[in-house]
């Protein structure tokens, strides 16, 4: 999730656990700081954009390592705060702050390696977008109320904020499952043989959902609003170019994206330049993570040092947001695309 949300969650958890054992502002301050600590790994340069992408949310988001780190962090905070006698309570609060960070991150589609060092599997539920105001606002309101109000009333507001945000997370999982059931029925009804299906929310909400299914000939993409009247979804078909992948699958960077994306990727060649895209984040043809991984020299494909492509195509943000708003309300509209695409 975004940094503001993680800070708000950390502050809310810190206040909820410390309660009246320390000043509310102290619990909020140290909770907010520790709530954003795991994301400092984004400042580490691993040498290339694919490594930077796939090593983010690794050791710094692992429950085992965060548990170990929570002890010296709590020791330091309890002494800076002049509350060494409350070390145990500070440890409980900051441990919960640290581990709720990756537990929230795993609800997004990105991929969080929270079980290191036992497995590097990038876990991802994918039921909430990385920025969702309906999750963040209750946390912020609860924390602000706790800082402004006195005693138990402030703590009650903070608890309500935590409860509402947690309930919203639970709702996102239920909504995701509802859309998944519709997607599977629609794919079957249309005779589309899906190898695997991904359901993840469109930006900033949990009413409109994006569905991607990998097929033998490529992949399909469709959108489903919980307000749609139609019983089934419609899908657009796209090529994935598995032949390109078969020629480059031994390249570490290509294999890394294939692994990290759980197989939801595509490869393309344009003007002698070969790219790989993570299909989970974005929408056709705009993706957050598209990398140049090879170039063609005559009949050969030569791997190159990965290059992240940013804003490859001009995106009319206004048009996308207008479509998002209308589609979210159940209006059946084709997604804004720069040009028509052929079948897979």
C-alpha positions in Angstrom: 0.0 0.0 0.0 1.0 3.6 -0.3 3.1 5.3 2.4 0.3 7.4 3.8 -1.8 4.4 4.4 1.1 2.5 6.1 1.8 5.5 8.3 -1.8 5.7 9.3 -2.1 2.0 10.0 1.1 2.1 12.1 -0.1 5.0 14.1 -3.6 3.4 14.6 -2.1 0.1 15.8 0.4 1.9 18.1 -2.4 3.9 19.7 -4.6 0.8 20.0 -2.0 -1.3 21.8 -0.3 1.3 24.0 -3.7 2.9 24.9 -3.1 5.1 28.1 0.3 3.5 28.9 2.0 6.4 27.1 1.0 9.7 25.6 -1.2 9.3 22.5 1.2 11.4 20.4 4.1 9.1 21.3 2.2 6.0 20.3 1.1 7.7 17.0 4.6 9.0 16.2 6.5 5.8 16.8 3.8 3.7 15.2 3.8 5.9 12.1 7.6 5.7 11.8 7.8 2.0 12.3 4.8 1.6 10.0 6.8 2.9 7.0 10.2 1.4 7.9 9.8 -1.8 5.7 9.4 0.3 2.6 12.8 1.9 3.0 14.1 -1.1 1.0 12.9 0.8 -2.1 15.9 3.0 -1.6 18.3 0.1 -2.3 19.5 -0.2 -5.9 20.0 -3.8 -6.9 21.6 -2.9 -10.2 18.7 -3.0 -12.7 14.9 -2.2 -12.7 13.8 -5.9 -12.7 15.9 -6.7 -9.7 14.7 -3.6 -8.0 11.1 -4.5 -8.7 11.3 -8.2 -7.6 13.5 -7.7 -4.5 11.2 -5.0 -3.1 9.0 -6.4 -0.4 11.5 -9.2 0.3 13.6 -9.5 3.5 12.3 -6.1 4.8 8.7 -7.5 4.6 9.4 -11.0 6.0 7.5 -11.7 9.2 10.5 -13.7 10.6 13.0 -10.8 10.1 10.6 -8.2 11.3 10.0 -10.1 14.5 13.7 -10.2 15.2 14.1 -6.5 14.4 11.2 -5.6 16.6 13.1 -6.3 19.8 16.0 -3.8 19.4 13.6 -1.3 17.9 11.3 -1.5 20.9 14.3 -1.4 23.3 15.4 1.9 21.6 12.0 3.5 21.5 11.2 2.6 25.1 14.4 4.3 26.3 14.1 7.4 24.0 10.5 7.8 25.3 11.7 7.5 28.9 9.6 4.4 29.5 12.1 1.6 29.8 9.8 0.0 32.4 7.2 -0.5 29.6 9.5 -2.2 27.2 7.2 -5.3 26.9 4.3 -3.2 25.9 6.3 -1.2 23.4 7.6 -4.4 22.0 4.1 -5.8 21.5 2.9 -2.5 19.9 5.8 -2.1 17.5 5.9 -5.8 16.6 2.3 -5.5 15.6 3.0 -2.3 13.7 5.9 -3.9 11.8 4.1 -7.1 10.8 0.8 -5.5 9.8 2.7 -3.6 7.1 3.5 -6.7 5.0 0.2 -8.3 6.0 -1.6 -5.3 4.4 0.8 -5.3 1.4 -0.1 -8.9 0.7 -3.7 -7.9 0.1 -2.5 -6.1 -3.0 -1.5 -7.8 -6.3 2.2 -6.8 -6.3 3.8 -9.7 -4.4 5.2 -9.8 -0.9 7.8 -12.4 0.2 6.6 -12.5 3.8 7.7 -16.1 4.5 11.5 -15.5 3.9 13.9 -17.2 4.7 11.8 -20.3 4.4 10.4 -19.5 1.0 10.7 -16.6 -1.4 7.2 -17.1 -2.8 5.7 -13.6 -3.6 2.3 -13.9 -1.9 -0.5 -11.7 -3.3 -4.2 -11.8 -2.6 -4.9 -8.9 -4.9 -8.2 -7.8 -3.4 -7.4 -4.1 -2.9 -5.7 -1.5 -5.0 -2.5 0.0 -3.8 -4.3 3.3 -3.1 -7.9 3.1 -1.8 -9.4 6.1 0.1 -12.1 4.0 1.6 -9.5 1.9 3.4 -7.2 4.8 4.4 -9.8 7.5 5.5 -11.2 5.6 8.5 -7.6 5.1 9.8 -6.7 8.8 9.4 -9.9 10.0 11.0 -9.5 7.6 13.9 -5.9 8.6 14.5 -6.6 12.4 14.2 -9.6 12.0 16.6 -7.4 10.1 19.1 -4.9 12.9 19.0 -7.5 15.6 19.4 -10.0 14.1 21.7 -9.3 13.2 25.4 -8.8 9.8 26.9 -11.2 7.0 26.2 -13.3 8.9 23.6 -10.2 9.3 21.4 -9.2 5.7 21.9 -12.8 4.7 20.9 -12.5 6.7 17.7 -9.2 5.1 16.9 -10.7 1.6 17.5 -13.7 2.4 15.2 -11.3 3.5 12.5 -9.3 0.3 12.7 -12.5 -1.8 12.8 -13.9 -0.1 9.7 -10.7 -0.4 7.7 -10.4 -4.1 8.6 -14.1 -4.7 7.7 -13.4 -3.0 4.3 -10.5 -5.4 3.7 -12.8 -8.3 4.5 -15.4 -6.9 2.1 -12.7 -6.7 -0.7 -12.0 -10.4 -0.4 -15.8 -11.2 -0.6 -16.3 -8.9 -3.6 -13.2 -10.5 -5.3 -14.7 -13.9 -4.9 -18.1 -12.8 -6.3 -16.4 -11.5 -9.4 -14.2 -14.5 -9.7 -17.2 -16.8 -9.8 -18.8 -14.6 -12.5 -15.6 -14.6 -14.5 -15.2 -18.4 -14.4 -18.8 -18.9 -15.5 -18.5 -16.3 -18.3 -15.2 -17.9 -19.6 -16.9 -21.3 -19.6 -20.0 -20.1 -21.3 -18.0 -18.4 -24.1 -15.7 -21.5 -24.5 -12.6 -19.7 -23.5 -10.1 -22.3 -22.0 -8.5 -20.4 -19.2 -5.3 -21.8 -17.7 -5.4 -19.3 -14.8 -7.6 -16.4 -13.8 -6.7 -13.2 -12.0 -9.2 -10.8 -10.4 -8.0 -7.5 -9.0 -9.8 -4.2 -8.4 -9.6 -1.2 -10.7 -7.9 1.9 -9.2 -9.3 3.5 -6.0 -12.3 1.3 -5.5 -13.7 -2.2 -4.9 -16.8 -1.9 -7.2 -15.1 -2.2 -10.5 -12.8 -5.3 -11.1 -10.4 -6.2 -13.8 -10.1 -9.9 -14.9 -7.2 -11.4 -16.8 -7.2 -15.0 -17.9 -4.2 -16.8 -19.6 -5.4 -18.9 -22.5 -3.5 -21.3 -24.9 -3.3 -18.6 -27.5 -2.6 -15.5 -25.4 -4.8 -13.9 -22.7 -8.1 -12.1 -22.3 -9.1 -9.0 -20.3 -12.5 -8.0 -19.1 -14.1 -5.7 -16.5 -16.9 -6.4 -14.1 -18.7 -3.9 -11.9 -20.7 -5.2 -8.9 -23.4 -2.9 -10.3 -23.6 -4.5 -13.7 -27.0 -5.9 -14.8 -25.6 -8.3 -17.3 -25.2 -11.9 -16.0 -21.9 -12.5 -17.9 -18.7 -10.6 -18.7 -17.3 -9.9 -22.1 -13.6 -10.3 -22.9 -11.1 -8.8 -25.3 -8.4 -11.2 -26.7 -4.7 -10.4 -26.9 -1.5 -12.1 -28.0 1.1 -13.1 -25.5 3.9 -14.3 -27.8 4.9 -17.5 -26.0 7.4 -18.1 -28.9 9.4 -15.1 -27.8 9.3 -16.4 -24.2 10.5 -19.9 -25.2 13.6 -18.3 -26.9 14.4 -16.1 -23.9 13.1 -18.1 -20.9 16.7 -19.0 -19.8 17.5 -15.3 -19.4 17.5 -14.5 -15.7 15.5 -11.3 -16.0 12.8 -12.8 -18.2 12.5 -15.8 -16.0 12.3 -13.5 -12.9 9.3 -11.6 -14.3 7.6 -14.9 -15.3 8.1 -16.1 -11.7 7.2 -12.9 -9.9 4.1 -12.3 -12.0 2.8 -15.9 -11.4 2.7 -16.4 -15.1 0.7 -13.2 -15.8 3.0 -11.6 -18.3 3.3 -10.9 -22.0 6.2 -10.5 -24.4 6.2 -8.3 -27.5 8.6 -7.2 -30.3 8.5 -3.8 -31.9 11.1 -2.3 -34.2 13.6 -4.9 -33.1 13.0 -4.3 -29.4 11.7 -7.1 -27.2 9.7 -6.2 -24.1 8.1 -8.1 -21.2 5.1 -6.7 -19.2 3.6 -7.7 -15.9 -0.1 -8.1 -16.8 -1.3 -7.8 -13.2 -0.7 -4.0 -12.8 -2.3 -1.7 -15.3 -4.7 -2.4 -18.1 -4.2 -3.1 -21.8 -2.0 -1.7 -23.3 -0.8 0.5 -20.3 1.2 -1.4 -17.7 3.1 -0.2 -14.7 6.0 -2.6 -15.4 7.2 -3.1 -18.9 10.9 -3.8 -19.5 13.1 -4.0 -22.6 14.9 -7.3 -22.2 16.4 -8.1 -25.6 17.0 -6.7 -29.1 17.0 -8.4 -32.5 20.2 -8.6 -34.4 19.3 -10.2 -37.8 17.8 -13.6 -36.8 19.2 -13.5 -33.3 17.7 -12.2 -30.1 20.4 -10.7 -27.9 19.5 -10.1 -24.2 20.2 -6.6 -22.9 20.4 -4.9 -19.5 16.7 -4.4 -18.6 15.2 -0.9 -19.2 12.0 0.2 -17.6 9.7 1.8 -20.2 7.7 4.7 -18.7 4.9 6.4 -20.5 5.6 4.5 -23.8 2.2 5.6 -25.1 0.4 8.8 -24.4 -2.4 8.2 -21.8 -5.4 10.5 -21.7 -5.8 10.4 -17.9 -9.0 12.4 -18.0 -10.5 9.9 -20.5 -9.4 6.9 -18.4 -10.8 8.5 -15.2 -14.2 9.3 -16.9 -14.4 5.8 -18.2 -13.5 4.4 -14.7 -16.3 6.4 -13.1 -18.9 5.5 -15.6 -17.9 1.8 -15.8 -17.8 1.5 -12.0 -21.5 2.6 -11.9 -22.5 -0.3 -14.1 -22.4 1.4 -17.5 -21.1 -1.1 -20.1 -18.4 0.8 -22.0 -15.3 -0.5 -23.8 -12.1 0.6 -22.1 -10.2 3.5 -23.6 -7.5 2.1 -25.9 -5.2 3.9 -28.3 -6.1 1.5 -31.2 -8.0 -1.7 -31.9 -6.3 -4.9 -31.2 -6.8 -8.2 -33.0 -7.7 -11.6 -31.6 -5.2 -13.8 -29.8 
